[in-house]
Amino acid sequence: MNKTDCAKEKLSSRMVGFIILPFALILAFVGFLIVPVVGLLFAVPPLLLAVVFIAAPESRVCRLLTPSR
């Protein structure tokens, strides 16, 4: 693995998070309008998944390749 692979890996995980986020927000909004408690229960997992993908840390290999700041 080289530095460009690390950059692509981080960019792709963030991109997935940013793709999931609008769908999760729409699901939360619609769920809150139709059935507030149940709708929000269905919206919480995709919201958490989006946040995890956006805030995902670098892999150990990438941390070793990039210089520490």
PQR file with spaces between the fields and no chain letter, atoms N, CA, C, O and H, PARSE charges and radii, in Angstrom:
ATOM       1  N    MET     1       0.851   -1.174    0.000 -0.4000 1.5000
ATOM       2  CA   MET     1       0.000    0.000    0.000 -0.0000 2.0000
ATOM       3  C    MET     1       0.898    1.239    0.000  0.5500 1.7000
ATOM       4  O    MET     1       1.888    1.291    0.730 -0.5500 1.4000
ATOM       5  N    ASN     2       0.553    2.231   -0.818 -0.4000 1.5000
ATOM       6  CA   ASN     2       1.328    3.462   -0.846 -0.0000 2.0000
ATOM       7  C    ASN     2       0.444    4.648   -0.435  0.5500 1.7000
ATOM       8  O    ASN     2      -0.724    4.473   -0.089 -0.5500 1.4000
ATOM       9  H    ASN     2      -0.251    2.189   -1.411  0.4000 1.0000
ATOM      10  N    LYS     3       1.020    5.848   -0.480 -0.4000 1.5000
ATOM      11  CA   LYS     3       0.299    7.035    0.002 -0.0000 2.0000
ATOM      12  C    LYS     3      -0.953    7.340   -0.810  0.5500 1.7000
ATOM      13  O    LYS     3      -1.955    7.793   -0.257 -0.5500 1.4000
ATOM      14  H    LYS     3       1.969    5.990   -0.761  0.4000 1.0000
ATOM      15  N    THR     4      -0.903    7.099   -2.107 -0.4000 1.5000
ATOM      16  CA   THR     4      -2.103    7.374   -2.919 -0.0000 2.0000
ATOM      17  C    THR     4      -3.228    6.410   -2.576  0.5500 1.7000
ATOM      18  O    THR     4      -4.398    6.793   -2.575 -0.5500 1.4000
ATOM      19  H    THR     4      -0.089    6.731   -2.556  0.4000 1.0000
ATOM      20  N    ASP     5      -2.881    5.161   -2.285 -0.4000 1.5000
ATOM      21  CA   ASP     5      -3.913    4.205   -1.860 -0.0000 2.0000
ATOM      22  C    ASP     5      -4.552    4.643   -0.548  0.5500 1.7000
ATOM      23  O    ASP     5      -5.759    4.494   -0.358 -0.5500 1.4000
ATOM      24  H    ASP     5      -1.931    4.850   -2.287  0.4000 1.0000
ATOM      25  N    CYS     6      -3.737    5.185    0.355 -0.4000 1.5000
ATOM      26  CA   CYS     6      -4.273    5.660    1.630 -0.0000 2.0000
ATOM      27  C    CYS     6      -5.223    6.838    1.424  0.5500 1.7000
ATOM      28  O    CYS     6      -6.273    6.920    2.062 -0.5500 1.4000
ATOM      29  H    CYS     6      -2.756    5.306    0.200  0.4000 1.0000
ATOM      30  N    ALA     7      -4.849    7.735    0.539 -0.4000 1.5000
ATOM      31  CA   ALA     7      -5.710    8.883    0.265 -0.0000 2.0000
ATOM      32  C    ALA     7      -7.023    8.437   -0.360  0.5500 1.7000
ATOM      33  O    ALA     7      -8.087    8.940   -0.002 -0.5500 1.4000
ATOM      34  H    ALA     7      -3.996    7.669    0.021  0.4000 1.0000
ATOM      35  N    LYS     8      -6.951    7.502   -1.287 -0.4000 1.5000
ATOM      36  CA   LYS     8      -8.168    6.995   -1.930 -0.0000 2.0000
ATOM      37  C    LYS     8      -9.056    6.273   -0.923  0.5500 1.7000
ATOM      38  O    LYS     8     -10.280    6.392   -0.968 -0.5500 1.4000
ATOM      39  H    LYS     8      -6.087    7.093   -1.579  0.4000 1.0000
ATOM      40  N    GLU     9      -8.431    5.521   -0.012 -0.4000 1.5000
ATOM      41  CA   GLU     9      -9.192    4.781    0.994 -0.0000 2.0000
ATOM      42  C    GLU     9      -9.968    5.740    1.896  0.5500 1.7000
ATOM      43  O    GLU     9     -11.154    5.534    2.155 -0.5500 1.4000
ATOM      44  H    GLU     9      -7.436    5.424    0.024  0.4000 1.0000
ATOM      45  N    LYS    10      -9.305    6.774    2.365 -0.4000 1.5000
ATOM      46  CA   LYS    10      -9.966    7.736    3.244 -0.0000 2.0000
ATOM      47  C    LYS    10     -11.043    8.511    2.490  0.5500 1.7000
ATOM      48  O    LYS    10     -12.127    8.742    3.024 -0.5500 1.4000
ATOM      49  H    LYS    10      -8.342    6.942    2.154  0.4000 1.0000
ATOM      50  N    LEU    11     -10.755    8.911    1.261 -0.4000 1.5000
ATOM      51  CA   LEU    11     -11.730    9.639    0.460 -0.0000 2.0000
ATOM      52  C    LEU    11     -12.954    8.777    0.169  0.5500 1.7000
ATOM      53  O    LEU    11     -14.082    9.268    0.204 -0.5500 1.4000
ATOM      54  H    LEU    11      -9.874    8.723    0.827  0.4000 1.0000
ATOM      55  N    SER    12     -12.739    7.508   -0.116 -0.4000 1.5000
ATOM      56  CA   SER    12     -13.872    6.646   -0.445 -0.0000 2.0000
ATOM      57  C    SER    12     -14.754    6.396    0.774  0.5500 1.7000
ATOM      58  O    SER    12     -15.977    6.349    0.641 -0.5500 1.4000
ATOM      59  H    SER    12     -11.822    7.109   -0.146  0.4000 1.0000
ATOM      60  N    SER    13     -14.165    6.235    1.957 -0.4000 1.5000
ATOM      61  CA   SER    13     -15.003    6.025    3.142 -0.0000 2.0000
ATOM      62  C    SER    13     -15.796    7.284    3.475  0.5500 1.7000
ATOM      63  O    SER    13     -16.959    7.198    3.869 -0.5500 1.4000
ATOM      64  H    SER    13     -13.172    6.273    2.066  0.4000 1.0000
ATOM      65  N    ARG    14     -15.174    8.453    3.319 -0.4000 1.5000
ATOM      66  CA   ARG    14     -15.910    9.691    3.562 -0.0000 2.0000
ATOM      67  C    ARG    14     -16.995    9.898    2.521  0.5500 1.7000
ATOM      68  O    ARG    14     -18.079   10.386    2.841 -0.5500 1.4000
ATOM      69  H    ARG    14     -14.230    8.523    2.999  0.4000 1.0000
ATOM      70  N    MET    15     -16.711    9.529    1.273 -0.4000 1.5000
ATOM      71  CA   MET    15     -17.696    9.689    0.210 -0.0000 2.0000
ATOM      72  C    MET    15     -18.930    8.822    0.492  0.5500 1.7000
ATOM      73  O    MET    15     -20.061    9.270    0.300 -0.5500 1.4000
ATOM      74  H    MET    15     -15.831    9.132    1.013  0.4000 1.0000
ATOM      75  N    VAL    16     -18.717    7.608    0.939 -0.4000 1.5000
ATOM      76  CA   VAL    16     -19.840    6.731    1.288 -0.0000 2.0000
ATOM      77  C    VAL    16     -20.660    7.364    2.412  0.5500 1.7000
ATOM      78  O    VAL    16     -21.890    7.343    2.375 -0.5500 1.4000
ATOM      79  H    VAL    16     -17.798    7.244    1.095  0.4000 1.0000
ATOM      80  N    GLY    17     -19.980    7.923    3.405 -0.4000 1.5000
ATOM      81  CA   GLY    17     -20.683    8.581    4.508 -0.0000 2.0000
ATOM      82  C    GLY    17     -21.514    9.753    4.046  0.5500 1.7000
ATOM      83  O    GLY    17     -22.648    9.935    4.488 -0.5500 1.4000
ATOM      84  H    GLY    17     -18.980    7.940    3.435  0.4000 1.0000
ATOM      85  N    PHE    18     -20.938   10.567    3.134 -0.4000 1.5000
ATOM      86  CA   PHE    18     -21.677   11.727    2.634 -0.0000 2.0000
ATOM      87  C    PHE    18     -22.799   11.330    1.686  0.5500 1.7000
ATOM      88  O    PHE    18     -23.748   12.093    1.510 -0.5500 1.4000
ATOM      89  H    PHE    18     -20.016   10.419    2.775  0.4000 1.0000
ATOM      90  N    ILE    19     -22.713   10.163    1.076 -0.4000 1.5000
ATOM      91  CA   ILE    19     -23.818    9.668    0.237 -0.0000 2.0000
ATOM      92  C    ILE    19     -24.952    9.146    1.111  0.5500 1.7000
ATOM      93  O    ILE    19     -26.122    9.358    0.792 -0.5500 1.4000
ATOM      94  H    ILE    19     -21.941    9.543    1.218  0.4000 1.0000
ATOM      95  N    ILE    20     -24.630    8.476    2.193 -0.4000 1.5000
ATOM      96  CA   ILE    20     -25.643    7.919    3.092 -0.0000 2.0000
ATOM      97  C    ILE    20     -26.341    9.019    3.894  0.5500 1.7000
ATOM      98  O    ILE    20     -27.529    8.900    4.193 -0.5500 1.4000
ATOM      99  H    ILE    20     -23.680    8.303    2.452  0.4000 1.0000
ATOM     100  N    LEU    21     -25.627   10.079    4.241 -0.4000 1.5000
ATOM     101  CA   LEU    21     -26.159   11.119    5.119 -0.0000 2.0000
ATOM     102  C    LEU    21     -27.450   11.771    4.620  0.5500 1.7000
ATOM     103  O    LEU    21     -28.392   11.881    5.405 -0.5500 1.4000
ATOM     104  H    LEU    21     -24.662   10.176    3.997  0.4000 1.0000
ATOM     105  N    PRO    22     -27.551   12.209    3.362 -0.5600 1.5000
ATOM     106  CA   PRO    22     -28.825   12.819    2.942  0.2800 2.0000
ATOM     107  C    PRO    22     -30.001   11.846    2.990  0.5500 1.7000
ATOM     108  O    PRO    22     -31.112   12.227    3.356 -0.5500 1.4000
ATOM     109  N    PHE    23     -29.753   10.589    2.620 -0.4000 1.5000
ATOM     110  CA   PHE    23     -30.828    9.596    2.688 -0.0000 2.0000
ATOM     111  C    PHE    23     -31.269    9.369    4.128  0.5500 1.7000
ATOM     112  O    PHE    23     -32.460    9.216    4.399 -0.5500 1.4000
ATOM     113  H    PHE    23     -28.850   10.279    2.323  0.4000 1.0000
ATOM     114  N    ALA    24     -30.316    9.348    5.047 -0.4000 1.5000
ATOM     115  CA   ALA    24     -30.658    9.166    6.453 -0.0000 2.0000
ATOM     116  C    ALA    24     -31.427   10.363    6.989  0.5500 1.7000
ATOM     117  O    ALA    24     -32.361   10.199    7.774 -0.5500 1.4000
ATOM     118  H    ALA    24     -29.349    9.472    4.827  0.4000 1.0000
ATOM     119  N    LEU    25     -31.047   11.558    6.575 -0.4000 1.5000
ATOM     120  CA   LEU    25     -31.772   12.754    7.028 -0.0000 2.0000
ATOM     121  C    LEU    25     -33.192   12.796    6.463  0.5500 1.7000
ATOM     122  O    LEU    25     -34.131   13.170    7.166 -0.5500 1.4000
ATOM     123  H    LEU    25     -30.288   11.691    5.937  0.4000 1.0000
ATOM     124  N    ILE    26     -33.348   12.415    5.202 -0.4000 1.5000
ATOM     125  CA   ILE    26     -34.689   12.352    4.604 -0.0000 2.0000
ATOM     126  C    ILE    26     -35.528   11.300    5.317  0.5500 1.7000
ATOM     127  O    ILE    26     -36.700   11.533    5.615 -0.5500 1.4000
ATOM     128  H    ILE    26     -32.585   12.112    4.630  0.4000 1.0000
ATOM     129  N    LEU    27     -34.937   10.154    5.589 -0.4000 1.5000
ATOM     130  CA   LEU    27     -35.645    9.096    6.311 -0.0000 2.0000
ATOM     131  C    LEU    27     -36.056    9.575    7.703  0.5500 1.7000
ATOM     132  O    LEU    27     -37.162    9.282    8.156 -0.5500 1.4000
ATOM     133  H    LEU    27     -33.985    9.964    5.347  0.4000 1.0000
ATOM     134  N    ALA    28     -35.181   10.302    8.379 -0.4000 1.5000
ATOM     135  CA   ALA    28     -35.505   10.827    9.705 -0.0000 2.0000
ATOM     136  C    ALA    28     -36.648   11.838    9.623  0.5500 1.7000
ATOM     137  O    ALA    28     -37.558   11.817   10.452 -0.5500 1.4000
ATOM     138  H    ALA    28     -34.282   10.539    8.011  0.4000 1.0000
ATOM     139  N    PHE    29     -36.604   12.712    8.636 -0.4000 1.5000
ATOM     140  CA   PHE    29     -37.643   13.728    8.488 -0.0000 2.0000
ATOM     141  C    PHE    29     -38.992   13.091    8.174  0.5500 1.7000
ATOM     142  O    PHE    29     -39.997   13.409    8.810 -0.5500 1.4000
ATOM     143  H    PHE    29     -35.865   12.729    7.963  0.4000 1.0000
ATOM     144  N    VAL    30     -39.012   12.200    7.203 -0.4000 1.5000
ATOM     145  CA   VAL    30     -40.263   11.538    6.822 -0.0000 2.0000
ATOM     146  C    VAL    30     -40.763   10.649    7.962  0.5500 1.7000
ATOM     147  O    VAL    30     -41.958   10.624    8.257 -0.5500 1.4000
ATOM     148  H    VAL    30     -38.196   11.942    6.687  0.4000 1.0000
ATOM     149  N    GLY    31     -39.860    9.934    8.590 -0.4000 1.5000
ATOM     150  CA   GLY    31     -40.255    9.088    9.713 -0.0000 2.0000
ATOM     151  C    GLY    31     -40.818    9.885   10.864  0.5500 1.7000
ATOM     152  O    GLY    31     -41.762    9.450   11.523 -0.5500 1.4000
ATOM     153  H    GLY    31     -38.889    9.955    8.351  0.4000 1.0000
ATOM     154  N    PHE    32     -40.242   11.059   11.116 -0.4000 1.5000
ATOM     155  CA   PHE    32     -40.749   11.901   12.192 -0.0000 2.0000
ATOM     156  C    PHE    32     -42.138   12.452   11.860  0.5500 1.7000
ATOM     157  O    PHE    32     -42.968   12.628   12.752 -0.5500 1.4000
ATOM     158  H    PHE    32     -39.475   11.412   10.581  0.4000 1.0000
ATOM     159  N    LEU    33     -42.385   12.722   10.586 -0.4000 1.5000
ATOM     160  CA   LEU    33     -43.701   13.240   10.200 -0.0000 2.0000
ATOM     161  C    LEU    33     -44.784   12.173   10.263  0.5500 1.7000
ATOM     162  O    LEU    33     -45.901   12.446   10.701 -0.5500 1.4000
ATOM     163  H    LEU    33     -41.711   12.580    9.862  0.4000 1.0000
ATOM     164  N    ILE    34     -44.462   10.967    9.831 -0.4000 1.5000
ATOM     165  CA   ILE    34     -45.483    9.925    9.741 -0.0000 2.0000
ATOM     166  C    ILE    34     -45.723    9.278   11.107  0.5500 1.7000
ATOM     167  O    ILE    34     -46.832    9.337   11.638 -0.5500 1.4000
ATOM     168  H    ILE    34     -43.555   10.745    9.475  0.4000 1.0000
ATOM     169  N    VAL    35     -44.700    8.671   11.663 -0.4000 1.5000
ATOM     170  CA   VAL    35     -44.807    8.017   12.970 -0.0000 2.0000
ATOM     171  C    VAL    35     -43.575    8.431   13.766  0.5500 1.7000
ATOM     172  O    VAL    35     -42.513    7.830   13.606 -0.5500 1.4000
ATOM     173  H    VAL    35     -43.799    8.623   11.232  0.4000 1.0000
ATOM     174  N    PRO    36     -43.694    9.443   14.617 -0.5600 1.5000
ATOM     175  CA   PRO    36     -42.511   10.052   15.225  0.2800 2.0000
ATOM     176  C    PRO    36     -41.543    9.093   15.917  0.5500 1.7000
ATOM     177  O    PRO    36     -40.354    9.103   15.596 -0.5500 1.4000
ATOM     178  N    VAL    37     -41.997    8.283   16.833 -0.4000 1.5000
ATOM     179  CA   VAL    37     -41.071    7.442   17.593 -0.0000 2.0000
ATOM     180  C    VAL    37     -40.513    6.319   16.734  0.5500 1.7000
ATOM     181  O    VAL    37     -39.301    6.106   16.708 -0.5500 1.4000
ATOM     182  H    VAL    37     -42.962    8.275   17.094  0.4000 1.0000
ATOM     183  N    VAL    38     -41.360    5.613   16.045 -0.4000 1.5000
ATOM     184  CA   VAL    38     -40.917    4.484   15.216 -0.0000 2.0000
ATOM     185  C    VAL    38     -40.085    4.978   14.039  0.5500 1.7000
ATOM     186  O    VAL    38     -39.094    4.348   13.669 -0.5500 1.4000
ATOM     187  H    VAL    38     -42.345    5.786   16.066  0.4000 1.0000
ATOM     188  N    GLY    39     -40.478    6.090   13.458 -0.4000 1.5000
ATOM     189  CA   GLY    39     -39.732    6.641   12.333 -0.0000 2.0000
ATOM     190  C    GLY    39     -38.322    7.033   12.715  0.5500 1.7000
ATOM     191  O    GLY    39     -37.381    6.795   11.958 -0.5500 1.4000
ATOM     192  H    GLY    39     -41.282    6.603   13.759  0.4000 1.0000
ATOM     193  N    LEU    40     -38.169    7.628   13.875 -0.4000 1.5000
ATOM     194  CA   LEU    40     -36.829    8.001   14.323 -0.0000 2.0000
ATOM     195  C    LEU    40     -35.997    6.777   14.681  0.5500 1.7000
ATOM     196  O    LEU    40     -34.778    6.779   14.507 -0.5500 1.4000
ATOM     197  H    LEU    40     -38.934    7.821   14.490  0.4000 1.0000
ATOM     198  N    LEU    41     -36.649    5.731   15.181 -0.4000 1.5000
ATOM     199  CA   LEU    41     -35.909    4.495   15.464 -0.0000 2.0000
ATOM     200  C    LEU    41     -35.351    3.884   14.174  0.5500 1.7000
ATOM     201  O    LEU    41     -34.264    3.306   14.180 -0.5500 1.4000
ATOM     202  H    LEU    41     -37.639    5.729   15.323  0.4000 1.0000
ATOM     203  N    PHE    42     -36.087    4.010   13.081 -0.4000 1.5000
ATOM     204  CA   PHE    42     -35.598    3.514   11.800 -0.0000 2.0000
ATOM     205  C    PHE    42     -34.517    4.428   11.219  0.5500 1.7000
ATOM     206  O    PHE    42     -33.683    3.967   10.439 -0.5500 1.4000
ATOM     207  H    PHE    42     -36.970    4.479   13.076  0.4000 1.0000
ATOM     208  N    ALA    43     -34.516    5.703   11.580 -0.4000 1.5000
ATOM     209  CA   ALA    43     -33.563    6.652   11.017 -0.0000 2.0000
ATOM     210  C    ALA    43     -32.237    6.694   11.772  0.5500 1.7000
ATOM     211  O    ALA    43     -31.226    7.107   11.204 -0.5500 1.4000
ATOM     212  H    ALA    43     -35.193    6.078   12.213  0.4000 1.0000
ATOM     213  N    VAL    44     -32.217    6.283   13.018 -0.4000 1.5000
ATOM     214  CA   VAL    44     -30.988    6.371   13.818 -0.0000 2.0000
ATOM     215  C    VAL    44     -29.860    5.492   13.263  0.5500 1.7000
ATOM     216  O    VAL    44     -28.738    5.986   13.157 -0.5500 1.4000
ATOM     217  H    VAL    44     -33.038    5.947   13.480  0.4000 1.0000
ATOM     218  N    PRO    45     -30.085    4.224   12.903 -0.5600 1.5000
ATOM     219  CA   PRO    45     -28.963    3.415   12.385  0.2800 2.0000
ATOM     220  C    PRO    45     -28.290    3.992   11.132  0.5500 1.7000
ATOM     221  O    PRO    45     -27.060    4.025   11.087 -0.5500 1.4000
ATOM     222  N    PRO    46     -29.036    4.448   10.111 -0.5600 1.5000
ATOM     223  CA   PRO    46     -28.330    5.042    8.969  0.2800 2.0000
ATOM     224  C    PRO    46     -27.585    6.335    9.327  0.5500 1.7000
ATOM     225  O    PRO    46     -26.520    6.609    8.774 -0.5500 1.4000
ATOM     226  N    LEU    47     -28.134    7.117   10.238 -0.4000 1.5000
ATOM     227  CA   LEU    47     -27.432    8.328   10.666 -0.0000 2.0000
ATOM     228  C    LEU    47     -26.119    7.977   11.361  0.5500 1.7000
ATOM     229  O    LEU    47     -25.087    8.594   11.095 -0.5500 1.4000
ATOM     230  H    LEU    47     -28.999    6.894   10.688  0.4000 1.0000
ATOM     231  N    LEU    48     -26.158    6.999   12.236 -0.4000 1.5000
ATOM     232  CA   LEU    48     -24.929    6.564   12.906 -0.0000 2.0000
ATOM     233  C    LEU    48     -23.934    5.983   11.908  0.5500 1.7000
ATOM     234  O    LEU    48     -22.732    6.227   12.014 -0.5500 1.4000
ATOM     235  H    LEU    48     -26.996    6.498   12.452  0.4000 1.0000
ATOM     236  N    LEU    49     -24.423    5.227   10.953 -0.4000 1.5000
ATOM     237  CA   LEU    49     -23.548    4.652    9.932 -0.0000 2.0000
ATOM     238  C    LEU    49     -22.863    5.742    9.118  0.5500 1.7000
ATOM     239  O    LEU    49     -21.672    5.642    8.824 -0.5500 1.4000
ATOM     240  H    LEU    49     -25.400    5.030   10.867  0.4000 1.0000
ATOM     241  N    ALA    50     -23.601    6.771    8.756 -0.4000 1.5000
ATOM     242  CA   ALA    50     -23.013    7.879    7.998 -0.0000 2.0000
ATOM     243  C    ALA    50     -21.934    8.578    8.814  0.5500 1.7000
ATOM     244  O    ALA    50     -20.868    8.898    8.288 -0.5500 1.4000
ATOM     245  H    ALA    50     -24.568    6.852    8.995  0.4000 1.0000
ATOM     246  N    VAL    51     -22.199    8.816   10.088 -0.4000 1.5000
ATOM     247  CA   VAL    51     -21.217    9.479   10.948 -0.0000 2.0000
ATOM     248  C    VAL    51     -19.965    8.611   11.105  0.5500 1.7000
ATOM     249  O    VAL    51     -18.848    9.127   11.097 -0.5500 1.4000
ATOM     250  H    VAL    51     -23.065    8.556   10.515  0.4000 1.0000
ATOM     251  N    VAL    52     -20.146    7.318   11.244 -0.4000 1.5000
ATOM     252  CA   VAL    52     -18.997    6.415   11.379 -0.0000 2.0000
ATOM     253  C    VAL    52     -18.150    6.432   10.118  0.5500 1.7000
ATOM     254  O    VAL    52     -16.923    6.461   10.203 -0.5500 1.4000
ATOM     255  H    VAL    52     -21.054    6.899   11.250  0.4000 1.0000
ATOM     256  N    PHE    53     -18.772    6.413    8.964 -0.4000 1.5000
ATOM     257  CA   PHE    53     -18.009    6.447    7.716 -0.0000 2.0000
ATOM     258  C    PHE    53     -17.278    7.783    7.540  0.5500 1.7000
ATOM     259  O    PHE    53     -16.143    7.809    7.064 -0.5500 1.4000
ATOM     260  H    PHE    53     -19.769    6.389    8.895  0.4000 1.0000
ATOM     261  N    ILE    54     -17.915    8.873    7.916 -0.4000 1.5000
ATOM     262  CA   ILE    54     -17.290   10.185    7.756 -0.0000 2.0000
ATOM     263  C    ILE    54     -16.120   10.344    8.728  0.5500 1.7000
ATOM     264  O    ILE    54     -15.085   10.902    8.363 -0.5500 1.4000
ATOM     265  H    ILE    54     -18.837    8.852    8.302  0.4000 1.0000
ATOM     266  N    ALA    55     -16.275    9.863    9.945 -0.4000 1.5000
ATOM     267  CA   ALA    55     -15.243   10.038   10.966 -0.0000 2.0000
ATOM     268  C    ALA    55     -14.317    8.836   11.095  0.5500 1.7000
ATOM     269  O    ALA    55     -13.591    8.724   12.083 -0.5500 1.4000
ATOM     270  H    ALA    55     -17.116    9.410   10.241  0.4000 1.0000
ATOM     271  N    ALA    56     -14.331    7.944   10.123 -0.4000 1.5000
ATOM     272  CA   ALA    56     -13.510    6.734   10.211 -0.0000 2.0000
ATOM     273  C    ALA    56     -12.023    7.080   10.281  0.5500 1.7000
ATOM     274  O    ALA    56     -11.531    7.893    9.499 -0.5500 1.4000
ATOM     275  H    ALA    56     -14.921    8.035    9.321  0.4000 1.0000
ATOM     276  N    PRO    57     -11.319    6.464   11.212 -0.5600 1.5000
ATOM     277  CA   PRO    57      -9.877    6.737   11.304  0.2800 2.0000
ATOM     278  C    PRO    57      -9.121    6.035   10.178  0.5500 1.7000
ATOM     279  O    PRO    57      -9.644    5.144    9.510 -0.5500 1.4000
ATOM     280  N    GLU    58      -7.888    6.462    9.993 -0.4000 1.5000
ATOM     281  CA   GLU    58      -7.040    5.817    8.989 -0.0000 2.0000
ATOM     282  C    GLU    58      -6.665    4.429    9.469  0.5500 1.7000
ATOM     283  O    GLU    58      -6.661    4.152   10.668 -0.5500 1.4000
ATOM     284  H    GLU    58      -7.463    7.186   10.535  0.4000 1.0000
ATOM     285  N    SER    59      -6.354    3.569    8.527 -0.4000 1.5000
ATOM     286  CA   SER    59      -5.892    2.240    8.905 -0.0000 2.0000
ATOM     287  C    SER    59      -4.485    2.338    9.487  0.5500 1.7000
ATOM     288  O    SER    59      -3.812    3.354    9.317 -0.5500 1.4000
ATOM     289  H    SER    59      -6.357    3.794    7.553  0.4000 1.0000
ATOM     290  N    ARG    60      -4.050    1.310   10.156 -0.4000 1.5000
ATOM     291  CA   ARG    60      -2.719    1.314   10.776 -0.0000 2.0000
ATOM     292  C    ARG    60      -1.617    1.430    9.739  0.5500 1.7000
ATOM     293  O    ARG    60      -0.602    2.085    9.977 -0.5500 1.4000
ATOM     294  H    ARG    60      -4.597    0.485   10.294  0.4000 1.0000
ATOM     295  N    VAL    61      -1.809    0.803    8.598 -0.4000 1.5000
ATOM     296  CA   VAL    61      -0.804    0.860    7.546 -0.0000 2.0000
ATOM     297  C    VAL    61      -0.652    2.302    7.057  0.5500 1.7000
ATOM     298  O    VAL    61       0.464    2.773    6.839 -0.5500 1.4000
ATOM     299  H    VAL    61      -2.634    0.271    8.404  0.4000 1.0000
ATOM     300  N    CYS    62      -1.758    2.987    6.889 -0.4000 1.5000
ATOM     301  CA   CYS    62      -1.702    4.377    6.417 -0.0000 2.0000
ATOM     302  C    CYS    62      -1.076    5.284    7.460  0.5500 1.7000
ATOM     303  O    CYS    62      -0.364    6.225    7.108 -0.5500 1.4000
ATOM     304  H    CYS    62      -2.665    2.605    7.066  0.4000 1.0000
ATOM     305  N    ARG    63      -1.325    5.024    8.733 -0.4000 1.5000
ATOM     306  CA   ARG    63      -0.704    5.830    9.777 -0.0000 2.0000
ATOM     307  C    ARG    63       0.804    5.672    9.768  0.5500 1.7000
ATOM     308  O    ARG    63       1.528    6.624   10.059 -0.5500 1.4000
ATOM     309  H    ARG    63      -1.904    4.260    9.019  0.4000 1.0000
ATOM     310  N    LEU    64       1.284    4.491    9.440 -0.4000 1.5000
ATOM     311  CA   LEU    64       2.723    4.257    9.375 -0.0000 2.0000
ATOM     312  C    LEU    64       3.342    4.937    8.159  0.5500 1.7000
ATOM     313  O    LEU    64       4.489    5.379    8.213 -0.5500 1.4000
ATOM     314  H    LEU    64       0.695    3.718    9.204  0.4000 1.0000
ATOM     315  N    LEU    65       2.590    5.025    7.062 -0.4000 1.5000
ATOM     316  CA   LEU    65       3.126    5.623    5.833 -0.0000 2.0000
ATOM     317  C    LEU    65       3.171    7.150    5.865  0.5500 1.7000
ATOM     318  O    LEU    65       4.065    7.765    5.283 -0.5500 1.4000
ATOM     319  H    LEU    65       1.658    4.666    7.018  0.4000 1.0000
ATOM     320  N    THR    66       2.206    7.749    6.544 -0.4000 1.5000
ATOM     321  CA   THR    66       2.157    9.212    6.575 -0.0000 2.0000
ATOM     322  C    THR    66       2.993    9.724    7.736  0.5500 1.7000
ATOM     323  O    THR    66       2.997    9.123    8.810 -0.5500 1.4000
ATOM     324  H    THR    66       1.480    7.249    7.017  0.4000 1.0000
ATOM     325  N    PRO    67       3.694   10.816    7.532 -0.5600 1.5000
ATOM     326  CA   PRO    67       4.519   11.367    8.639  0.2800 2.0000
ATOM     327  C    PRO    67       3.636   11.959    9.728  0.5500 1.7000
ATOM     328  O    PRO    67       2.564   12.498    9.455 -0.5500 1.4000
ATOM     329  N    SER    68       4.101   11.852   10.957 -0.4000 1.5000
ATOM     330  CA   SER    68       3.324   12.392   12.069 -0.0000 2.0000
ATOM     331  C    SER    68       3.447   13.910   12.095  0.5500 1.7000
ATOM     332  O    SER    68       4.470   14.474   11.705 -0.5500 1.4000
ATOM     333  H    SER    68       4.973   11.414   11.179  0.4000 1.0000
ATOM     334  N    ARG    69       2.405   14.547   12.552 -0.4000 1.5000
ATOM     335  CA   ARG    69       2.382   16.019   12.543 -0.0000 2.0000
ATOM     336  C    ARG    69       2.791   16.567   13.862  0.5500 1.7000
ATOM     337  O    ARG    69       2.830   17.784   14.040 -0.5500 1.4000
ATOM     338  H    ARG    69       1.575   14.089   12.869  0.4000 1.0000
